[in-house]
Amino acid sequence: MPTKYPHLFSYGKIGKLALKNRIVMSPMGTFSENHDGSVSSNQLEYFRARARGGVGMVITEVQYVTNKTDPWINYITTADTDEQMKGWATLVEAIHAEGAKCCIQLGCGLGRNAFPFSDDQMVCASEVPSFYFPDRLCRAFTVDEIHDMVGCFTRAAARAKLAEADAVEIHAHSGYILDQFITPVWNKRTDEYGGCFENRMRIVREIYEGIRSQVGPDMPILMRMAATHDFEGGRTLEESIRVVNYMKELGVDAFDIDVGAYEEKQWICPSIYQGDSCMADYAQKIKEACGVIVLNSGTHTPASAEKAIADGKIDFAMFGRALIADPDMPNKLLDGQEEDIRPCLFCNQICVGRLYMNRSISCAINPQAVHELEYPLKKTAHPRKIAVVGGGPGGLEAARVAAAIGHDVTLYEKGDKLGGQLLAASVPSFKKHLHEFVEYEKTQIAKNGVKVVLNKEIGPDSPELAEADRIILALGAVPSIPPIPGIHNENVVEVCQSHLHPELVKGERIVVAGGGVSGCEAALDLAYEGKDVTIVEMLPELCPTALLDNRNPLMFRLRDNHIKELTSTKIKAFTEAGVLAEGPDGEKTIPADTVIVSFGMKPNNGPVEEICKKYPTTAVVGDCTGVGQVGEAVRGGFFAAWCIH
């Protein structure tokens, strides 16, 4: 079948395992298993949907072979039992039934990186500090415990083969337990499992040999590991090449290569700031140096993955979050329906953020993810006339879903374009996926017959509301403009306006007033243009509430682009010369040709209460209920429409 992605859809092999294409689902934890660790109905349907969507192979989220390592996983009582195997067999069969291969990822825990869900002492190769609690030392595994882990992997491999898995993968990346043995910065042991390279590799070698003894010579064994830890003291690329060559000689069939560890946490779930296919170059170095089959994940888009394979950087492209956002992505690509792909924002908001809460994950723009059973889009038996007010992300999603299930939908937008705040937010080059998402939503509402009325402001007395059976308000937010002297000067520009009207940003010296995410992103975008940028923030640090996986890479790029940061500094006035501010060193003027103010947003809830009083069944979603991220708006819009029966 002709396709614009011939390399992605080419036949591929890992050892003797044949795959129909080179699209592989990355292993990514969902926290959706049953309480005992067995496969849940939600988990099963989640993986079934991705297999049905057209991937060549699914690599499962890590399956723990023991519950005796990290205290927080002791609830997984099915680990190392035949009950676990029965769950795997059900999962494998479901994946096979949808035309994909299944690789079960086997792991023993996070060790010093374990989530802080337990007060019990964490474990590691050696007595080193816990990542989340640096003042607490982990205890070192005993030799007997190490031998027990090897036995657990060996038995798990036998059970994976019995469950008819096509391959198994050894989880040894990101500074988790096996990586902690491999790497000297965490392995200070003086026994046979520490010291020289061969001793540090001993546990991984024994695990590999145990697995191979059970699965035989033909079943592929993969190993997931980082090409480099990317922090001082961590494993270098040269050391990783040595590890790969060592495991290659033992017989590992392919290597799942990523980057990083928790120390400078920016690569575990890389963000928009790293760019597309951000770890492919590292994978290429391993591939070229070691001559091995390489799988690689990160921030692949279909186009960047196609190029990475075509250029010989990688052999298989792994998609994780992109398949959470749209499980049908491969089939849509193959069928030439690329405009129907819901594009991952790489925002980490729900897929990663909920992991820190010990909650099952989902997706900021796909609320059905991991909840396919609960929230199917079924045609309604009672079509209604729906008025959606507001064309931002919440309103667009509400209109899409309401129309998809069969309602008669009209979307009213007071401006002349759809997209709301995303129109401004998507302007920086690293925010292009927001623009793609707006285009996706516009395409879907058009295909589903939503009537769009632009330049139409709706109020409590608008006849359009009286004619509707149900109303959904998604009025968004407006910039917060505090009464600071001079804030309306000509040289002061609100951050959204600076994106929409770049001609307002004059000169080379730019001060960004406000060090939240929006302000920092505006600063970074201007620094990329070569501007001399200073951020002024009243709090002691920038973006203090941002998710670590997003904040770290953003801060690193501010640093790398020489953006000056003035924290604990309060702005007293805006002047023609710049900004009058008071900080730890007293009062001073910060010179600027243009000042961009980014003091956050406030709900645009002016007519909301009046409309709700007049029409009590009205649903209110998005920022007009309280300013949040795009995920709150989109998910709110989805549920507001989904629940209309």
C-alpha positions in Angstrom: 0.0 0.0 0.0 1.5 3.4 -1.0 2.5 5.6 1.9 4.5 8.7 2.5 6.3 6.8 5.3 7.9 3.9 3.5 10.6 3.3 6.1 8.2 3.3 9.1 6.1 0.7 7.3 8.9 -1.5 6.1 9.3 -5.1 7.1 11.7 -5.5 10.0 13.3 -8.3 12.1 14.8 -8.6 15.5 16.6 -11.9 15.4 14.1 -14.3 14.0 11.1 -12.2 15.1 9.5 -10.6 12.1 7.5 -7.4 12.5 5.1 -5.9 10.0 6.4 -2.4 10.4 9.0 -0.5 12.4 6.6 1.2 14.8 7.0 -0.1 18.3 5.0 1.0 21.4 7.3 2.2 24.1 7.0 0.7 27.6 5.4 3.3 29.8 3.9 2.7 33.2 0.1 3.2 33.5 -0.5 2.3 37.2 -3.7 0.8 35.9 -3.1 -2.8 37.0 -5.3 -4.5 39.7 -4.4 -4.0 43.3 -2.5 -7.3 43.4 -0.5 -6.3 40.3 -2.4 -8.6 37.9 -3.7 -7.3 34.5 -6.8 -5.2 34.9 -9.6 -4.9 32.4 -8.6 -1.3 31.8 -5.0 -2.2 31.2 -6.0 -5.0 28.9 -8.2 -2.7 26.8 -5.6 0.0 26.7 -3.0 -2.3 25.2 -5.5 -3.9 22.9 -6.4 -0.5 21.5 -2.8 0.3 20.7 -2.3 -3.1 19.1 -5.4 -2.6 17.0 -4.1 0.8 16.0 -1.4 -0.8 13.9 1.9 -1.0 15.7 4.3 -3.7 14.8 5.1 -4.6 18.4 3.9 -3.6 21.8 6.4 -3.5 24.6 4.4 -3.7 27.8 4.9 -1.4 30.8 7.4 -3.0 33.1 6.3 -6.2 34.7 7.9 -6.6 38.1 9.5 -10.0 38.7 9.5 -9.5 42.4 7.8 -7.3 45.0 10.7 -7.6 47.5 12.9 -4.7 46.3 11.1 -1.3 46.4 8.8 -1.1 49.5 6.1 0.7 47.5 5.6 -2.3 45.1 5.0 -4.9 47.9 1.3 -4.8 46.9 2.2 -6.7 43.7 1.5 -10.1 45.3 1.2 -11.8 41.9 4.8 -11.1 41.1 6.8 -14.3 40.6 3.7 -16.5 40.5 1.7 -18.4 38.0 -1.1 -16.0 38.5 1.1 -13.3 36.9 1.7 -15.6 33.9 -2.0 -16.1 33.4 -2.5 -12.3 33.2 0.4 -12.1 30.7 -1.2 -14.8 28.6 -4.5 -12.9 28.4 -2.6 -9.7 27.5 -0.4 -11.4 24.9 -3.4 -13.1 23.2 -5.3 -9.8 23.0 -2.3 -8.1 21.4 -1.8 -11.0 19.0 -5.5 -11.0 18.1 -5.1 -7.4 16.9 -2.2 -8.2 14.6 0.8 -7.0 16.7 3.7 -8.8 18.4 4.2 -8.6 22.2 7.4 -8.0 24.1 7.1 -8.2 27.9 9.5 -5.9 29.7 10.9 -7.4 32.9 12.1 -5.3 35.8 12.9 -5.5 39.5 12.2 -2.0 40.6 13.4 1.6 40.8 15.7 1.3 43.9 17.1 4.7 44.9 14.7 6.3 42.4 11.6 4.8 43.9 8.5 7.0 44.2 8.2 8.4 47.7 5.0 6.5 48.5 6.5 4.6 51.5 8.6 5.6 54.5 10.5 2.3 54.4 14.2 2.4 53.6 14.9 2.1 49.9 17.4 -0.3 48.4 20.2 0.1 46.0 23.4 -1.6 44.8 25.1 0.3 47.6 24.4 2.6 50.5 23.9 5.8 48.5 21.3 8.6 49.0 17.7 8.2 47.7 16.9 10.5 44.8 13.8 12.0 46.3 15.2 12.0 49.9 18.9 12.9 49.6 19.2 12.9 53.4 18.2 9.2 53.5 20.6 6.5 52.7 19.4 3.4 50.8 20.5 0.0 52.1 22.6 -2.2 49.9 21.2 -5.5 48.6 22.7 -8.6 50.2 24.2 -11.3 48.0 21.3 -13.6 48.8 18.9 -10.9 47.6 20.8 -10.5 44.4 20.6 -14.2 43.8 16.9 -14.2 44.5 16.4 -11.4 41.9 18.3 -13.4 39.3 16.0 -16.4 40.1 12.9 -14.1 39.8 14.0 -12.9 36.3 14.7 -16.5 35.2 11.3 -17.8 36.4 9.6 -14.7 34.8 11.2 -15.5 31.5 9.9 -19.1 31.6 6.4 -17.7 32.3 6.6 -15.1 29.5 7.4 -17.9 27.1 4.6 -20.0 28.5 2.3 -17.0 28.0 3.4 -17.0 24.3 5.2 -13.6 24.4 7.3 -12.9 21.3 10.2 -11.3 23.2 11.3 -10.1 26.6 13.2 -6.9 27.5 15.5 -6.4 30.4 14.7 -3.1 32.1 18.2 -1.5 32.9 17.8 2.2 32.1 17.2 5.5 33.8 19.3 4.7 36.9 16.9 2.1 38.1 18.1 -1.0 40.0 20.1 -2.9 37.3 21.6 0.4 36.1 22.6 1.1 39.7 24.7 -2.1 39.7 26.2 -1.3 36.3 27.3 2.3 37.2 30.1 3.2 39.6 28.5 6.4 40.9 25.9 4.2 42.5 27.8 0.9 42.9 30.4 1.1 45.7 30.4 -2.6 46.5 33.6 -4.5 47.2 32.3 -8.0 46.6 31.7 -10.0 43.4 29.0 -7.5 42.4 31.1 -4.4 42.5 34.4 -2.9 41.6 35.7 -3.8 38.1 33.5 -3.7 35.0 32.9 -7.5 34.9 31.8 -7.5 38.5 29.4 -4.6 38.0 27.9 -6.4 35.0 27.6 -9.7 36.8 24.0 -9.3 37.9 22.9 -8.3 34.4 24.9 -11.2 32.9 23.4 -13.7 35.3 19.9 -12.3 34.5 20.5 -12.6 30.8 21.9 -16.1 31.1 18.9 -17.1 33.3 16.4 -15.7 30.8 18.2 -17.3 27.8 18.2 -20.7 29.6 14.4 -20.5 29.7 13.4 -18.9 26.4 15.9 -20.7 24.1 18.0 -19.4 21.3 15.3 -18.1 19.0 13.2 -15.8 21.3 14.7 -12.3 21.2 16.0 -10.7 24.3 16.1 -6.9 24.3 17.9 -4.6 26.8 16.8 -1.1 27.6 19.5 1.3 28.7 20.8 4.8 28.4 23.4 5.8 25.8 24.6 8.3 28.4 23.3 9.5 31.8 24.0 13.1 30.9 25.2 14.2 34.3 28.6 14.6 35.8 29.6 11.2 37.4 27.1 9.2 35.4 27.8 6.8 32.6 29.4 8.2 29.5 28.8 7.3 25.9 32.1 5.4 25.8 31.2 3.4 28.9 27.8 2.6 27.4 29.4 1.3 24.2 31.4 -1.1 26.3 28.3 -2.3 28.1 26.4 -2.8 24.8 29.3 -4.7 23.2 29.6 -6.9 26.4 25.9 -7.7 26.2 26.0 -8.2 22.5 28.7 -10.8 22.9 26.5 -12.6 25.4 23.7 -12.7 22.9 21.3 -9.8 23.5 19.4 -9.4 20.2 18.6 -5.7 20.2 19.0 -2.6 22.4 16.3 -0.1 23.3 18.4 3.0 23.6 17.4 6.2 25.5 19.2 8.9 27.4 19.5 10.2 31.0 18.8 9.4 34.6 16.9 11.2 37.3 19.8 13.4 38.4 19.1 16.1 35.8 15.6 14.8 35.1 15.0 15.9 31.5 15.3 12.8 29.4 13.1 10.2 31.2 10.0 11.7 29.6 11.5 14.4 27.4 9.5 17.6 26.8 8.9 19.9 24.0 12.1 21.8 24.7 14.3 19.0 23.4 12.8 19.0 19.9 11.6 16.1 17.8 13.4 12.7 17.9 15.6 14.1 20.6 17.4 10.9 21.5 17.9 9.5 18.0 21.4 10.9 17.6 22.5 9.1 20.8 21.0 5.9 19.5 22.9 6.3 16.3 26.2 6.5 18.1 25.5 3.2 19.8 24.3 1.6 16.5 27.4 2.7 14.6 29.9 1.9 17.3 28.5 -1.6 18.2 26.7 -2.8 15.0 23.6 -3.7 16.9 19.8 -3.4 16.2 18.6 -0.3 17.9 15.1 0.7 19.0 14.7 4.3 20.1 12.0 6.4 21.8 11.7 10.0 22.8 9.8 12.8 21.1 9.3 11.1 17.7 6.7 12.4 15.3 5.9 10.3 12.2 8.0 12.6 10.0 11.0 12.7 12.3 10.9 9.0 12.9 10.7 8.3 9.2 13.8 10.4 8.7 15.7 8.8 11.6 15.1 5.4 10.1 15.8 6.5 6.5 19.1 8.1 7.7 20.1 4.9 9.4 20.2 6.4 12.9 17.7 3.8 14.3 16.1 0.5 13.2 12.8 0.8 15.0 11.0 4.0 16.1 9.3 3.7 19.5 6.2 5.8 20.3 4.9 6.1 23.8 3.0 9.2 24.6 2.0 9.7 21.0 0.2 6.4 21.1 -1.4 7.3 24.4 -2.7 10.4 22.6 -3.9 8.5 19.6 -3.8 4.7 19.6 -4.8 4.6 15.9 -1.9 6.7 14.7 -0.1 4.0 12.7 -3.3 2.9 10.8 -4.2 6.6 10.1 -0.7 7.1 8.6 -1.0 4.0 6.5 -4.4 5.0 5.3 -3.4 8.5 4.4 -5.6 10.1 7.1 -2.8 12.1 8.8 -5.1 15.0 9.5 -7.2 12.8 11.8 -4.2 12.0 14.1 -4.6 13.6 17.5 -1.0 15.0 18.0 0.8 14.4 21.2 1.7 17.7 22.9 4.6 16.1 24.9 3.1 18.1 27.8 3.6 15.3 30.4 0.6 16.8 32.3 -1.5 13.7 32.8 0.6 10.8 31.5 3.5 11.6 33.7 2.0 14.0 36.3 -0.3 11.4 37.6 2.5 9.0 38.3 3.7 11.3 41.0 0.3 11.1 42.5 0.2 7.3 42.6 -2.7 7.4 40.2 -3.6 5.7 37.0 -2.4 7.8 34.0 -4.5 9.1 31.2 -3.9 11.9 28.6 -4.3 15.7 28.6 -5.9 15.5 25.1 -7.3 12.0 25.1 -9.4 11.3 28.2 -10.2 7.9 26.9 -6.6 6.7 27.3 -6.5 3.9 29.9 -10.3 4.4 30.2 -11.4 3.0 26.9 -14.0 0.9 28.6 -15.5 3.7 30.6 -15.8 6.4 28.0 -16.6 5.0 24.6 -18.1 7.4 22.1 -21.5 5.8 21.3 -24.2 7.4 19.2 -26.9 9.0 21.3 -30.5 7.8 21.1 -31.6 11.4 22.0 -29.9 13.9 19.7 -30.1 17.4 21.2 -29.3 20.9 20.1 -26.1 22.0 21.8 -24.7 25.5 22.0 -20.9 25.6 22.8 -19.7 29.1 23.7 -16.0 29.7 23.3 -13.6 28.4 20.6 -10.6 27.6 22.8 -9.4 24.1 23.5 -12.2 23.3 25.9 -14.9 24.5 23.6 -13.4 22.8 20.5 -13.2 19.5 22.3 -16.7 19.8 23.7 -18.0 20.5 20.2 -16.1 17.6 18.7 -17.3 15.1 21.2 -20.9 16.3 21.2 -21.1 16.1 17.4 -19.3 12.7 17.3 -22.0 11.1 19.5 -24.7 12.6 17.3 -25.8 15.9 18.7 -26.6 19.0 16.6 -23.8 21.4 17.7 -23.2 25.1 17.1 -20.0 26.7 18.3 -19.9 30.4 19.0 -16.6 32.3 19.1 -16.5 36.0 19.8 -13.2 36.4 17.9 -12.4 35.8 14.2 -10.4 32.6 14.8 -10.7 29.3 16.6 -8.1 28.3 19.1 -8.4 30.7 22.1 -5.2 31.1 24.1 -3.5 28.4 22.0 -3.2 30.8 19.1 -0.7 32.8 21.1 0.8 29.8 23.0 1.6 27.9 19.9 3.7 30.6 18.3 7.2 29.7 19.7 8.8 27.0 17.5 9.0 24.5 20.3 5.2 24.8 20.9 4.3 23.8 17.3 2.4 20.8 18.6 -0.2 23.1 20.1 -0.9 24.5 16.6 -1.2 21.0 15.3 -3.7 20.2 18.0 -5.8 23.2 17.1 -5.8 22.2 13.4 -6.8 18.7 14.4 -9.7 19.9 16.4 -10.8 22.3 13.6 -10.7 19.4 11.1 -12.7 17.1 13.4 -15.4 19.5 14.1 -15.8 20.2 10.4 -15.9 16.5 9.6 -18.5 16.0 12.3 -20.8 18.8 11.0 -20.3 21.4 13.8 -21.6 24.8 12.7 -19.1 27.5 13.6 -20.2 31.1 14.1 -17.3 33.5 14.5 -17.3 37.1 15.7 -20.3 36.3 17.8 -20.4 37.3 21.5 -22.9 35.4 23.5 -24.6 36.8 26.7 -27.4 35.7 29.1 -30.0 37.2 26.8 -28.8 35.8 23.5 -31.6 34.0 21.7 -29.1 31.3 20.6 -29.0 30.1 24.2 -32.8 30.0 24.5 -33.0 27.8 21.4 -30.5 25.3 22.7 -31.3 22.1 24.6 -27.9 22.2 26.4 -25.2 24.8 26.8 -21.5 24.4 27.3 -19.6 27.5 28.3 -15.8 27.5 27.6 -15.0 31.2 27.8 -11.4 30.8 28.7 -9.3 33.4 30.5 -7.9 36.9 30.1 -4.5 38.3 31.0 -4.0 39.4 34.6 -2.8 43.1 34.5 -1.9 44.3 38.0 -2.0 48.1 38.7 1.8 48.6 38.5 2.7 52.2 37.5 3.6 52.4 33.8 2.1 49.0 32.9 0.2 50.6 30.0 3.3 52.3 28.5 4.0 51.8 24.8 7.1 49.8 25.5 5.2 47.3 27.7 3.6 44.4 25.9 1.4 41.6 27.3 2.9 38.2 26.7 0.1 36.8 24.4 0.2 40.0 22.3 4.0 39.6 22.0 3.4 36.2 20.3 0.5 37.3 18.2 2.0 40.7 17.2 5.8 40.3 17.2 6.2 43.7 15.6 5.3 45.2 19.1 8.6 43.7 20.5 11.2 46.4 19.6 14.9 46.6 20.2 17.4 44.0 21.4 17.2 44.4 25.2 14.1 42.6 26.5 12.9 42.3 30.1 10.2 39.6 30.8 8.3 40.5 33.9 7.0 37.3 35.4 8.9 34.0 35.6 6.1 31.5 35.3 6.1 29.0 32.4 4.6 31.5 29.9 7.2 34.1 30.8 10.1 31.7 30.6 8.9 30.3 27.3 8.6 33.8 25.9 12.1 34.6 27.1 13.5 31.4 25.5 11.8 32.2 22.2 13.3 35.7 22.1 16.7 34.4 23.1 16.5 32.0 20.1 16.1 35.2 18.0 19.3 36.6 19.4 17.7 39.0 21.9 19.4 40.0 25.2 16.8 38.7 27.7 16.3 39.2 31.4 13.5 37.5 33.5 12.3 39.3 36.6 10.4 37.2 39.1 9.1 38.1 42.6 9.5 34.5 43.9 12.8 32.9 44.9 12.8 30.6 41.8 11.3 30.4 38.3 8.4 28.1 37.5 8.3 26.7 41.0 5.1 24.6 40.5 6.0 23.2 37.0 6.4 19.5 36.6 10.0 18.5 37.2 10.2 16.7 33.8 9.2 20.0 32.1 10.9 22.5 34.4 14.4 21.0 34.3 14.8 21.1 30.5 13.3 24.6 30.4 15.7 25.9 33.0 18.6 24.2 31.2 17.7 26.0 28.0 17.4 29.3 29.7 20.9 28.8 31.1 22.3 27.6 27.8 20.9 30.6 26.0 22.4 33.0 28.5 19.1 34.4 29.8 19.6 36.4 32.9 17.4 35.6 35.9 16.5 38.1 38.6 14.5 36.2 41.3 13.3 37.5 44.6 12.9 40.8 42.8 9.7 42.9 42.9 8.7 45.3 40.1 7.8 48.7 41.4 7.2 50.5 38.1 7.6 50.4 34.3 9.5 53.3 32.8 10.6 54.5 29.4 14.0 53.2 30.3 12.9 49.8 31.4 11.9 48.3 34.7 12.3 49.8 38.2 12.7 46.8 40.5 13.7 46.0 44.1 15.7 42.9 44.8 18.1 41.5 47.3 20.7 44.2 46.4 18.2 47.0 46.7 16.4 49.2 44.1 17.7 49.5 40.5 16.5 50.1 37.0 16.8 47.2 34.5 17.2 48.7 31.1 14.9 47.5 28.4 13.8 48.4 24.9 10.7 46.3 25.4 9.1 44.8 28.5 6.9 41.8 28.2 4.5 41.3 31.1 3.5 37.7 32.0 1.6 37.9 35.3 -0.7 34.9 34.5 -4.3 34.7 33.6 -7.6 35.1 35.3 -10.9 33.4 34.6 -13.1 35.1 32.0 -16.2 34.3 34.0 -18.2 37.6 33.6 -21.4 36.2 32.2 -21.0 32.7 33.5 -23.1 33.0 36.7 -26.0 34.9 35.0 -26.1 32.3 32.2 -26.0 29.4 34.7 -28.8 31.0 36.8 -31.0 31.4 33.7 -30.1 27.9 32.3 -29.2 25.6 35.2 -28.2 22.7 33.1 -25.3 24.7 31.6 -21.9 23.0 31.8 -18.9 25.3 32.5 -15.4 24.1 31.4 -11.9 25.4 30.9 -10.3 28.4 32.3 -13.5 30.2 33.1 -13.8 27.8 36.0 -10.3 28.5 37.2 -7.1 28.9 35.2 -5.3 25.7 34.4 -3.3 24.0 31.7 -4.6 22.8 28.4 -5.3 19.4 29.8 -7.9 20.7 32.2 -9.7 22.5 29.4 -9.7 19.7 26.9 -10.7 17.0 29.4 -13.4 19.3 30.8 -14.8 19.8 27.3 -14.7 16.1 26.6 -16.7 15.2 29.8 -19.1 18.1 29.5 -20.1 16.7 26.1 -19.8 13.0 26.8 -22.3 13.2 29.7 -25.1 14.7 27.6 -27.6 11.9 27.0 
